[in-house]
């Protein structure tokens, strides 16, 4: 099977591509290598993927409909895993136009290509941010998500609605995944694990918003990939249109998360406490019962193991960079 993965040089995209290639699939990667964070990290991920003969990269922006269409014309794609997006809750406050192009125009182009080229299954990234400041825990996909507190979240909710219309009108099977705070090796530098590790390593203060009083459903990357592979390799899905939470379903206090980094580095973090930031939420907590029921999804990585694995990668990566 030939599978298109957008955002192939991104954090989750890289890991999904690696697993697909290890399992013998042909993978067509699409990425524009934008400079939202260090492009060198994306290039290093892509270099690892290019070691596989069954991987081919197309460097393009998914907001360019004609360039994207040419990929579908040239490659007999059978399934699409759409992970390309402009990420970041806080950045969406500063640069909303970027999210319109990538997350709305780009996603519309993906849907239209799937329609034109008769792609029967589309797996795409949504986000736990669609739940907004929901106070009912755990978050379930049955809850209303009509009041996003960031523009990023609004674009992800819009993606789910757009996917629903294409499923209904054109018979495309769409599966949205609401990711919950994914972390692990090759992670994004704008996310908390990377920021914490960098601060501790360099003896800088970690800024803890809301005085550190956050709960997060941190989900290790291997568990995310496991869940996605279960869906990709399923011969049938329960519904034409579906949305699932994909998380660890075990929220951790932010200060405990920092403590695990202190243990992994063998040194105390310098902590700076700050008020709640705009667009942020107090807690996230995924109900993954539907994913367990339909695909036997069971996260296996606890926070101690996950943080230790991430820190080992982080140290090795920056040691290599220092020697380069």
C-alpha positions in Angstrom: 0.0 0.0 0.0 1.2 3.5 -0.8 0.4 6.0 1.9 0.6 9.8 1.7 1.7 11.4 5.0 1.6 15.2 5.1 3.8 16.9 7.7 6.3 14.0 7.2 9.2 15.9 8.6 7.2 17.0 11.7 7.3 15.4 15.1 4.3 13.0 14.8 4.7 12.7 11.1 8.3 11.5 11.3 7.4 8.8 13.8 4.4 7.6 11.8 6.4 7.5 8.6 9.2 5.5 10.4 6.7 2.9 11.6 5.0 2.6 8.3 8.3 2.1 6.5 9.5 -0.4 9.1 6.2 -2.4 8.4 6.9 -2.4 4.6 4.6 0.3 3.4 5.5 2.8 0.6 5.4 6.3 2.0 5.0 9.6 0.1 6.0 12.4 2.4 4.8 16.0 2.0 6.3 18.9 4.0 7.2 22.5 3.4 9.9 22.8 6.0 8.6 26.1 7.3 10.6 28.0 9.9 8.0 28.0 12.8 10.8 26.2 14.7 14.4 25.1 13.9 14.3 23.8 10.3 17.5 21.8 11.1 15.4 19.5 13.3 13.0 18.8 10.5 15.8 18.2 8.0 17.4 15.7 10.4 14.2 13.8 10.8 13.8 13.7 7.0 17.3 12.5 6.5 16.5 9.5 8.7 13.4 8.8 6.6 15.4 9.1 3.3 17.5 6.1 4.3 14.4 4.0 3.4 14.1 3.2 -0.4 10.3 3.1 0.0 10.2 6.8 1.1 9.8 9.7 -1.3 9.5 13.4 -0.3 7.6 16.2 -2.1 8.6 19.6 -0.7 5.5 21.8 -1.0 2.9 23.8 0.8 -0.5 22.1 1.1 -2.1 25.6 0.7 -0.8 25.3 -3.0 -3.7 23.3 -4.5 -2.1 22.7 -7.8 1.2 21.5 -6.4 -0.6 19.1 -4.1 -2.8 17.9 -6.9 0.3 17.0 -8.9 1.4 14.6 -6.2 -1.9 12.7 -6.3 -1.6 12.6 -10.1 1.9 11.1 -10.0 1.5 8.7 -7.1 -1.2 5.9 -6.9 -2.0 6.8 -3.3 -4.5 4.6 -1.4 -4.7 6.2 2.0 -3.9 9.7 3.4 -2.6 10.5 6.8 -2.9 14.3 7.1 -0.7 15.7 9.9 0.6 19.0 8.3 -0.7 22.0 10.1 0.4 25.3 11.7 0.7 24.2 15.3 0.8 26.2 18.5 -2.0 27.8 20.6 -0.1 31.0 21.6 1.3 31.6 18.1 -2.2 31.6 16.7 -2.9 34.7 18.8 0.0 36.5 17.1 -0.3 35.2 13.5 -3.9 34.0 12.8 -3.5 34.4 9.1 -0.9 31.6 9.0 -3.5 29.2 10.5 -6.1 30.2 7.8 -3.7 29.2 5.0 -2.3 26.0 6.5 -5.2 24.6 8.6 -8.2 25.8 6.6 -7.1 26.3 3.0 -4.6 23.4 3.2 -7.1 21.0 4.7 -9.7 22.0 2.1 -7.1 21.1 -0.6 -6.5 17.7 1.0 -10.2 17.0 1.1 -10.7 18.0 -2.5 -7.7 15.9 -3.6 -9.2 12.9 -1.8 -12.5 13.5 -3.5 -11.0 13.9 -7.0 -8.7 10.9 -6.8 -11.1 8.6 -5.0 -9.2 8.2 -1.8 -11.5 6.1 0.4 -9.9 6.7 3.8 -8.4 9.9 5.4 -6.9 10.0 8.8 -6.2 13.5 10.1 -5.0 15.4 13.1 -7.4 17.3 15.3 -6.5 18.4 18.8 -7.5 18.3 22.4 -7.6 22.1 22.3 -11.1 21.9 20.7 -12.5 21.2 24.2 -11.6 24.7 25.2 -12.0 25.5 28.9 -14.3 22.5 29.4 -14.8 21.7 33.1 -16.3 18.2 32.7 -13.7 15.5 33.0 -12.6 13.4 31.3 -13.1 15.0 27.9 -15.3 12.8 25.7 -16.1 13.1 22.0 -19.8 13.3 22.9 -19.3 16.7 24.6 -20.1 19.9 22.7 -17.0 21.8 21.5 -18.5 25.0 20.3 -16.5 27.5 22.3 -12.7 27.3 21.4 -10.5 29.6 23.5 -7.8 29.9 20.8 -7.9 30.4 17.0 -5.8 27.3 16.6 -8.5 25.3 18.3 -11.1 27.0 16.1 -9.3 25.8 13.0 -9.1 22.2 14.3 -12.8 22.2 15.1 -13.4 23.6 11.6 -11.4 20.6 10.2 -13.8 18.2 11.9 -16.8 19.9 10.4 -15.2 20.0 6.9 -14.3 16.3 7.1 -17.9 15.5 8.1 -19.3 17.3 5.0 -17.0 15.4 2.7 -17.8 12.1 4.4 -21.5 12.8 3.9 -21.3 14.2 0.4 -18.6 12.0 -1.2 -18.4 8.8 0.8 -14.8 9.5 2.0 -14.1 7.7 5.3 -12.6 10.3 7.6 -11.1 9.7 11.0 -10.1 12.7 13.2 -7.7 12.2 16.1 -7.8 14.7 19.0 -4.2 14.4 20.2 -3.4 15.1 23.9 -0.1 16.7 24.6 2.2 14.4 22.6 5.8 14.2 23.7 8.9 12.1 23.1 12.2 12.0 21.1 12.4 14.3 18.1 9.7 16.5 19.7 8.8 20.1 18.9 11.0 22.8 20.5 7.9 25.0 21.2 6.4 22.4 23.5 6.8 22.1 27.3 9.0 19.0 27.4 11.6 20.6 25.1 11.4 23.9 26.9 11.9 22.3 30.3 14.8 20.1 29.1 16.5 23.1 27.5 16.1 25.3 30.6 17.3 22.6 33.1 20.3 21.7 30.9 21.4 25.4 30.6 20.5 26.5 34.2 17.7 28.8 33.1 14.4 29.3 34.8 11.3 27.4 33.7 8.3 29.7 33.5 5.3 27.9 35.0 2.0 29.5 34.0 -1.0 29.6 36.3 1.5 29.2 39.1 2.2 25.6 37.9 -1.4 24.6 38.6 -2.1 22.7 35.4 -3.1 19.1 34.7 -2.1 17.6 31.4 -2.7 14.3 29.8 0.8 13.8 28.5 0.9 11.1 25.8 4.1 9.4 24.7 4.7 9.3 21.0 5.0 5.5 20.8 1.5 5.2 22.2 0.1 7.7 19.6 1.8 5.8 16.7 0.4 2.5 18.1 -3.1 3.9 18.1 -2.7 5.3 14.6 -1.3 2.0 13.2 -4.3 0.2 14.6 -6.6 2.4 12.7 -4.5 2.4 9.5 -4.4 -1.4 9.4 -8.0 -2.0 10.3 -10.0 -3.5 7.5 -13.2 -1.8 8.6 -14.2 1.1 10.7 -17.5 1.4 12.6 -18.5 4.7 10.9 -18.0 6.7 7.7 -17.2 9.7 9.9 -15.5 9.4 13.3 -13.5 11.4 15.8 -11.4 9.8 18.6 -9.4 11.1 21.5 -5.9 9.7 21.6 -4.2 10.3 24.9 -2.8 8.5 27.9 -6.0 9.0 29.9 -3.9 9.7 33.1 -3.5 13.5 33.7 -0.3 14.5 35.5 0.2 17.7 37.6 2.6 20.0 35.8 4.9 20.2 38.8 5.2 16.4 38.9 6.1 16.5 35.2 8.9 19.0 36.0 10.0 16.7 38.8 10.5 13.8 36.4 12.8 16.1 34.3 14.7 16.9 37.4 15.2 13.2 38.2 16.3 12.5 34.6 18.8 15.3 34.6 19.9 14.8 38.2 19.5 18.5 39.1 16.8 20.8 40.3 15.0 23.1 38.0 14.9 26.9 38.5 11.2 27.7 38.7 9.5 31.0 37.9 5.8 31.2 38.5 3.5 33.3 36.2 -0.2 33.9 35.7 -2.4 32.0 33.3 -1.8 32.8 29.6 -4.5 33.8 27.1 -5.8 30.7 25.2 -4.5 28.3 27.8 -6.7 25.8 29.8 -6.4 24.4 33.3 -6.7 20.7 32.5 -6.8 18.1 29.8 -8.0 14.5 30.3 -8.8 12.1 27.5 -11.6 9.6 27.6 -10.1 6.9 25.2 -12.9 4.3 25.8 -14.1 4.5 22.1 -10.5 3.9 20.8 -10.1 1.0 23.2 -13.4 -0.5 22.2 -12.9 -0.2 18.4 -9.1 -0.7 18.1 -8.0 -2.2 21.4 -5.9 0.9 22.1 -4.0 0.8 25.4 -1.3 3.3 26.1 1.8 1.5 27.6 4.3 4.3 28.5 4.1 5.9 32.0 5.4 9.4 32.6 8.6 8.2 34.3 9.6 6.1 31.3 8.5 8.6 28.8 10.4 11.6 30.3 13.6 9.5 30.8 13.5 8.4 27.1 12.9 11.9 25.9 15.8 13.3 28.0 18.2 10.6 26.8 17.4 11.6 23.2 17.6 15.3 24.0 21.1 15.0 25.5 22.3 12.8 22.7 20.9 15.1 20.0 22.5 18.2 21.4 25.8 16.5 22.1 25.9 15.6 18.4 25.0 19.2 17.5 27.8 20.5 19.7 30.3 18.2 17.9 29.1 19.0 14.4 
